[in-house]
Amino acid sequence: MNNNKEFFKSALIAGLIMTGILVLTDMVVYALDFMEHTFLVGLVTLAISVTCYIYFGRNYRNKYLGGFMTYGKSYLFIICMAVVFGLIYGVYNYIFLAFFDPERLQQLIEIQLNSMKAWGMPDDILAQQEERIRSSTTVLSTSLYAILGGIMNGGLFGLIVALFVRKKETLNDVF
């Protein structure tokens, strides 16, 4: 029981710290008006997330498990971090878009539409997509997407990152 308590406590704290780092990153991107560079911002966010998963996973492994951790436990730790991140980041996203800067959502929609146009999407299809995006993109839907996206990305990247967090005791201990 004590091991489970430390496991979830460590994952919670790690998820909170990662969320704090990524919220600060988002605020810097916003303050510098860097939103149009979505690809670069996405890469930086991915790098921060992966670094946090590896760092906090290895920290837990070394501090509580004597330096050894199975792949499954490593993956579960990353998933727990991702759930904490997704939930809190979704709430942050809602508060930011609903109360702090409601115009940001429209700016994000414009960026998305400009990106589609830059990639050569035909005007008739672009018009259909614009109508669909504008009618379905709300503060709530964007925040729910942030929650689900955070959890799903953690699950997806966790499959790979867990390989860098786990550490085998013996050569025969594959997973």
Secondary structure, 3 states (H helix, E strand, C coil): CHHHHHHHHHHHHHHHHHHHHHHHHHHHHHHCCCCCCHHHHHHHHHHHHHHHHHHHHHHHHHHHCCCCECHHHHHHHHHHHHHHHHHHHHHHHHHHHHHHCCHHHHHHHHHHHHHHHHCCCCHHHHHHHHHHHHHHCCHHHHHHHHHHHHHHHHHHHHHHHHHHHCECCCCCCCC
